Amino acid sequence: MNDLKEFVKLMKEHPVVIVSTLAAMAAGAILGAIAFYQGWLG
């Protein structure tokens, strides 16, 4: 539960950084899945 409180505190201090990081993670996961299924990884 302490981790959640720390996360909320971070969200209030740096919302743009957190949101952009989550967006980048989501985009990377989507691109990774596409690359995997298209066979681009060799």
Steps between C-alpha positions, in 0.01 A plus 500: 500500500793733564608461138161621385526811719847573359365456148214742564748751640718461190195541276422833663859620462578370150180409314639569152803276552289212633238525225758525222689201645182291510414607144849407380474161673164434334631604158808281543288202602275545196793538262672200657190286457462610137867430428471159666194395302630644172826310539719813483723373779673246282 
